[in-house]
Amino acid sequence: MSSTRIETLVDEVQAAFDHRPNTIESGLETNEADILQLRKSCRLLAGATVLLEQGFYTLVIEASFVAIERVIEFKLLEGGLEPRDLPGTHPGVYTEAARRGIISHHVAENLQDLWRNHRAKTYYQDGLASKGRAEKLFELARETHEYVVNQSTKKYECIC
């Protein structure tokens, strides 16, 4: 492997993302921004289930955090927020969700703390991913997903 090969691959990846895809992931066939975020959350949870069974705890933790964020973004978009107006930070998503009554301020603050204090630690290996941590966060992600989806008039779009 050389830096030249890496440069070539970076160019190839950029080209792949610049072209409209031919074959997309099952379940994500929609032009609606809110439904796309909902279904991404569903797919993240499905993937995390498999990864948890195989012992990939770091990936389960990452997928669980992202699944929570995506389902909240789904509800923000369903509530009229434009995709370009979604908060640009992870904690900002939770703050906006609390402001709009999707989750309580207490839950929003705790999700922000979890993100700042534990997601980063796990990601950068200051804190190690473990089965117990992955299972609890995955449980939180599933419960948050179900709670938010049940508030929606589009819950029939959930592919979980």
N, CA, C and O of each residue as an XYZ file, in Angstrom:
640
protein
N       0.860     -1.179      0.000
C       0.000      0.000      0.000
C       0.894      1.227      0.000
O       1.875      1.298      0.741
N       0.555      2.161     -0.814
C       1.340      3.391     -0.908
C       0.416      4.594     -0.796
O      -0.806      4.480     -0.895
N       1.031      5.742     -0.588
C       0.218      6.959     -0.513
C      -0.427      7.244     -1.868
O      -1.495      7.852     -1.931
N       0.211      6.811     -2.943
C      -0.376      6.985     -4.277
C      -1.660      6.171     -4.392
O      -2.653      6.656     -4.933
N      -1.648      4.942     -3.890
C      -2.842      4.090     -3.923
C      -3.951      4.721     -3.077
O      -5.115      4.715     -3.479
N      -3.603      5.256     -1.926
C      -4.593      5.914     -1.073
C      -5.185      7.116     -1.787
O      -6.398      7.325     -1.747
N      -4.351      7.905     -2.435
C      -4.848      9.062     -3.184
C      -5.817      8.622     -4.270
O      -6.855      9.252     -4.469
N      -5.486      7.544     -4.973
C      -6.365      7.015     -6.014
C      -7.690      6.576     -5.420
O      -8.752      6.876     -5.964
N      -7.626      5.864     -4.302
C      -8.857      5.402     -3.659
C      -9.703      6.563     -3.150
O     -10.930      6.517     -3.242
N      -9.073      7.593     -2.618
C      -9.821      8.779     -2.182
C     -10.563      9.380     -3.370
O     -11.731      9.749     -3.244
N      -9.913      9.481     -4.506
C     -10.558     10.008     -5.720
C     -11.724      9.115     -6.148
O     -12.786      9.610     -6.525
N     -11.520      7.805     -6.086
C     -12.571      6.867     -6.484
C     -13.781      6.953     -5.539
O     -14.929      6.894     -5.979
N     -13.509      7.089     -4.264
C     -14.603      7.220     -3.299
C     -15.349      8.525     -3.529
O     -16.579      8.552     -3.492
N     -14.621      9.596     -3.765
C     -15.267     10.883     -4.048
C     -16.168     10.774     -5.269
O     -17.289     11.281     -5.267
N     -15.679     10.117     -6.305
C     -16.477      9.932     -7.521
C     -17.725      9.101     -7.235
O     -18.799      9.386     -7.763
N     -17.581      8.076     -6.401
C     -18.730      7.233     -6.059
C     -19.813      8.039     -5.346
O     -21.002      7.821     -5.576
N     -19.407      8.970     -4.483
C     -20.375      9.791     -3.768
C     -20.923     10.932     -4.628
O     -21.988     11.474     -4.332
N     -20.210     11.293     -5.676
C     -20.666     12.371     -6.553
C     -21.752     11.916     -7.520
O     -22.485     12.751     -8.051
N     -21.871     10.631     -7.759
C     -22.859     10.107     -8.701
C     -24.079      9.585     -7.956
O     -23.974      9.050     -6.852
N     -25.223      9.751     -8.576
C     -26.460      9.224     -7.985
C     -26.343      7.703     -7.920
O     -25.955      7.067     -8.900
N     -26.678      7.120     -6.767
C     -26.524      5.670     -6.627
C     -27.553      4.895     -7.438
O     -28.683      5.344     -7.630
N     -27.141      3.733     -7.905
C     -28.044      2.848     -8.647
C     -28.776      1.900     -7.702
O     -29.989      1.716     -7.802
N     -28.036      1.317     -6.805
C     -28.596      0.353     -5.876
C     -28.424      0.907     -4.469
O     -27.306      1.074     -3.982
N     -29.559      1.189     -3.825
C     -29.474      1.748     -2.476
C     -29.932      0.705     -1.464
O     -30.558     -0.299     -1.803
N     -29.601      0.977     -0.233
C     -29.941      0.073      0.859
C     -31.449     -0.130      0.936
O     -32.224      0.820      0.819
N     -31.841     -1.350      1.132
C     -33.244     -1.710      1.239
C     -33.919     -0.910      2.353
O     -33.378     -0.773      3.450
N     -35.099     -0.389      2.054
C     -35.871      0.343      3.041
C     -35.652      1.843      3.015
O     -36.413      2.588      3.631
N     -34.628      2.296      2.313
C     -34.325      3.729      2.304
C     -34.815      4.419      1.033
O     -34.406      5.542      0.737
N     -35.676      3.759      0.291
C     -36.206      4.314     -0.945
C     -37.305      5.317     -0.633
O     -38.483      4.963     -0.582
N     -36.918      6.560     -0.427
C     -37.888      7.622     -0.167
C     -37.272      8.960     -0.552
O     -36.052      9.126     -0.526
N     -38.114      9.895     -0.902
C     -37.654     11.261     -1.176
C     -38.008     12.210     -0.042
O     -37.735     13.408     -0.123
N     -38.616     11.681      1.014
C     -39.028     12.502      2.147
C     -37.923     12.494      3.205
O     -37.528     11.433      3.688
N     -37.432     13.670      3.558
C     -36.316     13.786      4.501
C     -36.648     13.188      5.861
O     -35.799     12.541      6.475
N     -37.872     13.394      6.340
C     -38.216     12.854      7.654
C     -38.247     11.335      7.641
O     -37.722     10.695      8.553
N     -38.853     10.757      6.624
C     -38.947      9.298      6.525
C     -37.556      8.684      6.372
O     -37.287      7.613      6.915
N     -36.683      9.350      5.643
C     -35.317      8.848      5.481
C     -34.619      8.759      6.835
O     -33.962      7.760      7.127
N     -34.756      9.793      7.663
C     -34.114      9.757      8.988
C     -34.724      8.657      9.853
O     -34.003      7.960     10.567
N     -36.033      8.499      9.797
C     -36.692      7.432     10.546
C     -36.138      6.074     10.139
O     -35.762      5.263     10.985
N     -36.095      5.845      8.857
C     -35.662      4.536      8.375
C     -34.170      4.302      8.591
O     -33.738      3.162      8.764
N     -33.385      5.373      8.582
C     -31.963      5.213      8.948
C     -31.864      4.754     10.392
O     -31.042      3.896     10.715
N     -32.689      5.314     11.259
C     -32.696      4.878     12.651
C     -33.071      3.399     12.743
O     -32.449      2.642     13.489
N     -34.074      2.997     11.994
C     -34.484      1.588     11.977
C     -33.334      0.687     11.533
O     -33.062     -0.339     12.156
N     -32.674      1.075     10.468
C     -31.570      0.263      9.932
C     -30.394      0.223     10.899
O     -29.743     -0.813     11.035
N     -30.114      1.334     11.572
C     -29.040      1.356     12.571
C     -29.358      0.407     13.720
O     -28.476     -0.305     14.201
N     -30.600      0.396     14.156
C     -30.990     -0.512     15.231
C     -30.901     -1.973     14.781
O     -30.462     -2.834     15.544
N     -31.313     -2.245     13.559
C     -31.219     -3.611     13.042
C     -29.761     -4.063     12.964
O     -29.428     -5.188     13.338
N     -28.908     -3.180     12.479
C     -27.485     -3.511     12.405
C     -26.878     -3.684     13.782
O     -26.060     -4.579     13.992
N     -27.269     -2.838     14.722
C     -26.742     -2.932     16.079
C     -27.144     -4.248     16.733
O     -26.385     -4.797     17.532
N     -28.319     -4.757     16.407
C     -28.754     -6.050     16.937
C     -27.773     -7.148     16.537
O     -27.344     -7.945     17.372
N     -27.432     -7.181     15.274
C     -26.496     -8.186     14.763
C     -25.115     -7.993     15.378
O     -24.470     -8.956     15.794
N     -24.672     -6.752     15.430
C     -23.343     -6.461     15.978
C     -23.256     -6.799     17.463
O     -22.220     -7.271     17.930
N     -24.330     -6.562     18.204
C     -24.345     -6.896     19.625
C     -24.189     -8.405     19.816
O     -23.433     -8.852     20.678
N     -24.901     -9.178     19.015
C     -24.808    -10.634     19.084
C     -23.400    -11.126     18.779
O     -22.976    -12.158     19.298
N     -22.672    -10.391     17.937
C     -21.325    -10.798     17.542
C     -20.229    -10.197     18.423
O     -19.046    -10.470     18.219
N     -20.622     -9.380     19.403
C     -19.651     -8.848     20.345
C     -18.910     -7.602     19.897
O     -17.853     -7.286     20.442
N     -19.443     -6.887     18.914
C     -18.826     -5.651     18.438
C     -19.403     -4.464     19.217
O     -20.196     -3.687     18.687
N     -18.999     -4.341     20.461
C     -19.613     -3.392     21.383
C     -19.352     -1.933     21.019
O     -20.233     -1.090     21.185
N     -18.166     -1.629     20.529
C     -17.876     -0.250     20.117
C     -18.831      0.181     19.015
O     -19.359      1.293     19.049
N     -19.053     -0.685     18.044
C     -19.961     -0.358     16.947
C     -21.410     -0.246     17.419
O     -22.165      0.589     16.918
N     -21.795     -1.076     18.371
C     -23.155     -0.994     18.919
C     -23.359      0.349     19.608
O     -24.405      0.980     19.454
N     -22.369      0.780     20.359
C     -22.468      2.071     21.036
C     -22.584      3.198     20.017
O     -23.434      4.077     20.162
N     -21.743      3.183     18.994
C     -21.815      4.210     17.943
C     -23.175      4.193     17.258
O     -23.815      5.235     17.115
N     -23.618      3.011     16.834
C     -24.894      2.902     16.121
C     -26.064      3.327     16.999
O     -27.013      3.937     16.508
N     -26.009      3.017     18.276
C     -27.097      3.381     19.183
C     -27.202      4.885     19.343
O     -28.300      5.439     19.296
N     -26.066      5.555     19.531
C     -26.097      7.013     19.628
C     -26.665      7.627     18.347
O     -27.494      8.535     18.410
N     -26.232      7.144     17.211
C     -26.685      7.713     15.941
C     -28.167      7.397     15.710
O     -28.902      8.235     15.186
N     -28.609      6.200     16.094
C     -30.021      5.841     15.930
C     -30.923      6.774     16.736
O     -31.984      7.184     16.266
N     -30.493      7.104     17.948
C     -31.271      8.045     18.775
C     -31.362      9.394     18.069
O     -32.435      9.988     17.968
N     -30.232      9.858     17.590
C     -30.202     11.166     16.927
C     -31.069     11.172     15.666
O     -31.791     12.137     15.418
N     -31.002     10.109     14.874
C     -31.773     10.059     13.633
C     -33.271     10.055     13.896
O     -34.016     10.740     13.196
N     -33.728      9.301     14.889
C     -35.175      9.259     15.140
C     -35.659     10.601     15.667
O     -36.782     11.011     15.377
N     -34.832     11.282     16.430
C     -35.212     12.620     16.888
C     -35.234     13.588     15.707
O     -36.131     14.425     15.607
N     -34.263     13.477     14.822
C     -34.281     14.320     13.614
C     -35.520     14.039     12.776
O     -36.104     14.960     12.205
N     -35.924     12.783     12.698
C     -37.159     12.428     11.998
C     -38.323     13.247     12.544
O     -39.076     13.850     11.780
N     -38.466     13.266     13.857
C     -39.596     13.969     14.473
C     -39.477     15.480     14.293
O     -40.483     16.164     14.100
N     -38.254     16.002     14.354
C     -38.055     17.437     14.103
C     -38.479     17.792     12.675
O     -39.147     18.802     12.452
N     -38.090     16.963     11.726
C     -38.450     17.207     10.324
C     -39.954     17.035     10.108
O     -40.577     17.823      9.396
N     -40.521     16.022     10.712
C     -41.967     15.812     10.598
C     -42.714     17.015     11.158
O     -43.789     17.362     10.669
N     -42.155     17.644     12.169
C     -42.777     18.807     12.800
C     -42.596     20.101     12.028
O     -43.036     21.158     12.480
N     -41.957     20.033     10.874
C     -41.866     21.212     10.022
C     -40.483     21.818      9.889
O     -40.299     22.737      9.090
N     -39.515     21.343     10.633
C     -38.156     21.861     10.498
C     -37.605     21.435      9.138
O     -37.790     20.292      8.720
N     -36.941     22.336      8.463
C     -36.324     22.026      7.174
C     -34.988     21.314      7.403
O     -34.299     21.604      8.381
N     -34.615     20.391      6.520
C     -33.340     19.677      6.692
C     -32.148     20.615      6.891
O     -31.262     20.329      7.696
N     -32.123     21.708      6.177
C     -31.004     22.654      6.293
C     -30.989     23.361      7.649
O     -29.976     23.940      8.040
N     -32.117     23.311      8.364
C     -32.231     23.988      9.654
C     -32.024     23.057     10.849
O     -32.128     23.488     11.997
N     -31.730     21.775     10.581
C     -31.448     20.870     11.695
C     -30.237     21.389     12.458
O     -29.313     21.939     11.858
N     -30.238     21.219     13.768
C     -29.086     21.676     14.557
C     -27.797     21.038     14.039
O     -27.779     19.869     13.653
N     -26.747     21.807     14.039
C     -25.477     21.340     13.493
C     -24.607     20.577     14.466
O     -23.506     20.152     14.116
N     -25.089     20.399     15.688
C     -24.307     19.665     16.672
C     -25.148     18.542     17.258
O     -26.378     18.590     17.228
N     -24.483     17.547     17.781
C     -25.205     16.446     18.410
C     -26.014     16.940     19.613
O     -27.205     16.644     19.701
N     -25.402     17.684     20.540
C     -26.204     18.197     21.661
C     -27.334     19.113     21.203
O     -28.382     19.164     21.846
N     -27.140     19.831     20.112
C     -28.165     20.733     19.609
C     -29.437     20.018     19.192
O     -30.531     20.565     19.329
N     -29.305     18.808     18.688
C     -30.482     18.021     18.300
C     -31.347     17.762     19.524
O     -32.571     17.885     19.469
N     -30.700     17.403     20.632
C     -31.448     17.122     21.856
C     -32.084     18.380     22.432
O     -33.209     18.339     22.928
N     -31.372     19.487     22.366
C     -31.907     20.761     22.859
C     -33.154     21.151     22.073
O     -34.164     21.545     22.657
N     -33.083     21.042     20.756
C     -34.225     21.385     19.903
C     -35.393     20.434     20.145
O     -36.549     20.856     20.138
N     -35.098     19.159     20.360
C     -36.157     18.185     20.631
C     -36.878     18.534     21.935
O     -38.100     18.418     22.017
N     -36.135     18.955     22.941
C     -36.758     19.348     24.207
C     -37.569     20.626     24.029
O     -38.671     20.751     24.563
N     -37.017     21.570     23.276
C     -37.722     22.835     23.034
C     -39.065     22.589     22.349
O     -40.033     23.307     22.605
N     -39.128     21.586     21.487
C     -40.358     21.272     20.754
C     -41.233     20.236     21.454
O     -42.266     19.838     20.916
N     -40.834     19.797     22.643
C     -41.656     18.875     23.420
C     -41.579     17.417     22.992
O     -42.427     16.617     23.386
N     -40.593     17.060     22.204
C     -40.443     15.670     21.764
C     -39.921     14.819     22.917
O     -40.388     13.703     23.142
N     -38.950     15.358     23.639
C     -38.419     14.731     24.845
C     -38.367     15.810     25.930
O     -38.415     17.004     25.632
N     -38.272     15.387     27.161
C     -38.211     16.358     28.256
C     -36.836     17.029     28.287
O     -35.864     16.515     27.733
N     -36.779     18.172     28.939
C     -35.492     18.867     29.096
C     -34.519     18.006     29.897
O     -33.318     17.995     29.627
N     -35.041     17.298     30.868
C     -34.206     16.410     31.679
C     -33.570     15.321     30.806
O     -32.367     15.074     30.901
N     -34.364     14.679     29.969
C     -33.848     13.638     29.076
C     -32.848     14.246     28.092
O     -31.798     13.660     27.829
N     -33.170     15.408     27.554
C     -32.255     16.071     26.610
C     -30.906     16.333     27.263
O     -29.864     16.068     26.664
N     -30.919     16.851     28.482
C     -29.658     17.126     29.187
C     -28.879     15.843     29.440
O     -27.656     15.816     29.303
N     -29.585     14.785     29.807
C     -28.898     13.514     30.060
C     -28.340     12.905     28.778
O     -27.251     12.332     28.792
N     -29.070     13.021     27.672
C     -28.546     12.533     26.392
C     -27.313     13.331     25.980
O     -26.348     12.767     25.465
N     -27.345     14.637     26.205
C     -26.172     15.466     25.912
C     -24.982     15.026     26.752
O     -23.867     14.919     26.242
N     -25.212     14.771     28.035
C     -24.133     14.316     28.907
C     -23.593     12.957     28.467
O     -22.382     12.739     28.440
N     -24.498     12.055     28.125
C     -24.057     10.743     27.630
C     -23.185     10.905     26.393
O     -22.132     10.279     26.273
N     -23.637     11.751     25.476
C     -22.878     11.960     24.245
C     -21.489     12.519     24.562
O     -20.476     11.984     24.111
N     -21.457     13.584     25.331
C     -20.178     14.245     25.630
C     -19.258     13.379     26.476
O     -18.062     13.278     26.202
N     -19.812     12.766     27.489
C     -18.976     12.086     28.468
C     -18.644     10.638     28.126
O     -17.590     10.135     28.516
N     -19.532      9.967     27.402
C     -19.304      8.548     27.202
C     -19.111      8.144     25.749
O     -18.329      7.235     25.470
N     -19.786      8.779     24.835
C     -19.569      8.450     23.433
C     -18.140      8.807     23.052
O     -17.449      7.999     22.432
N     -17.697      9.979     23.406
C     -16.334     10.401     23.064
C     -15.295      9.514     23.742
O     -14.291      9.147     23.131
N     -15.537      9.174     24.996
C     -14.586      8.313     25.699
C     -14.483      6.948     25.033
O     -13.385      6.415     24.871
N     -15.609      6.387     24.652
C     -15.589      5.089     23.993
C     -14.927      5.198     22.626
O     -14.141      4.336     22.233
N     -15.251      6.252     21.919
C     -14.705      6.445     20.579
C     -13.192      6.564     20.613
O     -12.501      5.974     19.783
N     -12.682      7.314     21.554
C     -11.246      7.553     21.627
C     -10.537      6.606     22.580
O      -9.358      6.794     22.880
N     -11.244      5.589     23.059
C     -10.704      4.538     23.910
C     -10.258      5.006     25.285
O      -9.533      4.281     25.965
N     -10.668      6.200     25.719
C     -10.449      6.582     27.112
C     -11.350      5.728     27.998
O     -11.025      5.432     29.147
N     -12.468      5.350     27.443
C     -13.397      4.448     28.112
C     -13.591      3.276     27.181
O     -13.734      3.462     25.973
N     -13.600      2.081     27.715
C     -13.685      0.906     26.860
C     -15.130      0.480     26.668
O     -15.950      0.561     27.582
N     -15.419      0.028     25.468
C     -16.741     -0.512     25.190
C     -16.843     -1.874     25.870
O     -15.909     -2.676     25.828
N     -17.969     -2.115     26.484
C     -18.195     -3.410     27.126
C     -19.581     -3.910     26.752
O     -20.422     -3.156     26.263
N     -19.796     -5.176     26.989
C     -21.093     -5.767     26.696
C     -22.196     -5.052     27.467
O     -23.227     -4.700     26.893
N     -21.987     -4.835     28.757
C     -23.007     -4.189     29.585
C     -23.329     -2.786     29.117
O     -24.498     -2.405     29.062
N     -22.313     -2.012     28.780
C     -22.525     -0.647     28.294
C     -23.264     -0.661     26.961
O     -24.200      0.109     26.745
N     -22.833     -1.540     26.081
C     -23.470     -1.622     24.762
C     -24.928     -2.051     24.888
O     -25.801     -1.491     24.226
N     -25.192     -3.034     25.728
C     -26.572     -3.502     25.904
C     -27.477     -2.413     26.458
O     -28.599     -2.240     25.981
N     -27.006     -1.676     27.459
C     -27.840     -0.633     28.059
C     -28.097      0.517     27.090
O     -29.217      1.021     27.005
N     -27.070      0.929     26.364
C     -27.260      2.017     25.408
C     -28.164      1.572     24.265
O     -28.997      2.347     23.796
N     -28.007      0.339     23.817
C     -28.868     -0.195     22.771
C     -30.325     -0.231     23.251
O     -31.238      0.097     22.492
N     -30.537     -0.626     24.495
C     -31.885     -0.624     25.065
C     -32.458      0.792     25.085
O     -33.627      0.995     24.756
N     -31.643      1.763     25.467
C     -32.069      3.169     25.448
C     -32.419      3.607     24.025
O     -33.419      4.293     23.814
N     -31.610      3.216     23.064
C     -31.867      3.595     21.665
C     -33.183      2.999     21.175
O     -33.976      3.689     20.536
N     -33.416      1.732     21.470
C     -34.675      1.099     21.045
C     -35.877      1.756     21.701
O     -36.890      2.004     21.046
N     -35.768      2.036     22.986
C     -36.884      2.654     23.712
C     -37.148      4.070     23.210
O     -38.301      4.467     23.041
N     -36.084      4.829     22.973
C     -36.235      6.191     22.446
C     -36.876      6.148     21.071
O     -37.758      6.950     20.763
N     -36.434      5.211     20.247
C     -37.002      5.055     18.900
C     -38.508      4.794     18.997
O     -39.305      5.465     18.341
N     -38.880      3.834     19.804
C     -40.295      3.482     19.931
C     -41.111      4.656     20.485
O     -42.211      4.931     20.004
N     -40.577      5.338     21.482
C     -41.264      6.466     22.094
C     -41.510      7.587     21.078
O     -42.617      8.117     20.984
N     -40.478      7.936     20.328
C     -40.596      9.023     19.348
C     -41.522      8.607     18.205
O     -42.371      9.390     17.781
N     -41.367      7.401     17.715
C     -42.210      6.928     16.607
C     -43.671      6.913     17.022
O     -44.543      7.236     16.215
N     -43.950      6.548     18.248
C     -45.340      6.504     18.716
C     -45.977      7.883     18.814
O     -47.201      7.982     18.909
N     -45.186      8.944     18.794
C     -45.711     10.308     18.780
C     -46.069     10.758     17.362
O     -46.688     11.806     17.176
N     -45.687      9.980     16.392
C     -45.773     10.394     14.992
C     -47.065      9.961     14.315
O     -47.634      8.915     14.626
N     -47.509     10.787     13.388
C     -48.626     10.390     12.529
C     -48.141      9.491     11.398
O     -48.947      8.924     10.660
N     -46.812      9.363     11.263
C     -46.228      8.543     10.208
C     -45.584      7.278     10.759
O     -44.662      6.737     10.148
N     -46.059      6.798     11.910
C     -45.423      5.621     12.511
C     -45.509      4.393     11.612
O     -44.709      3.468     11.751
N     -46.457      4.376     10.705
C     -46.571      3.273      9.753
C     -45.366      3.205      8.809
O     -45.169      2.188      8.143
N     -44.566      4.258      8.740
C     -43.376      4.285      7.882
C     -42.166      3.607      8.536
O     -41.150      3.379      7.879
N     -42.276      3.292      9.807
C     -41.186      2.623     10.527
C     -41.008      1.222      9.938
O     -41.982      0.497      9.733
N     -39.752      0.851      9.669
C     -39.489     -0.471      9.082
C     -38.817     -1.416     10.084
O     -38.190     -2.403      9.698
N     -38.956     -1.104     11.348
C     -38.384     -1.983     12.393
C     -39.165     -3.286     12.489
O     -38.834     -4.145     13.307
